[in-house]
Amino acid sequence: MQQIATITGKMQLTVPMRLAKKFGLKRGQKIVFAEKDGQLVLTPATELVEQLAGSLKTYRKRSSKSLDKIIEEAKEIYFKNHKV
């Protein structure tokens, strides 16, 4: 199924209602944009969280890194190993 959407002057994109309903997208939900084989791939952020679950190493000592830095490093490792 193909649908056309327009990118606004603020670089915003409205997901066509038919696709939003089909994929269960909700207002305010985060979407991950990625490139795969020269194409733009959109994935609900909840799916990315599920894919990353368990990929974070647990630290016995309290790490000096912020949680944001630990998550960013885990995403970098994940995307190096999984071509999205």
Secondary structure, DSSP 8 states (H G I E B T S, - for coil): ------B-TTS-B---HHHHHHTT--TT--EEEEEETTEEEEEEHHHHHHHHTT-S---SS--SS-HHHHHHHHHHHHHHHS--
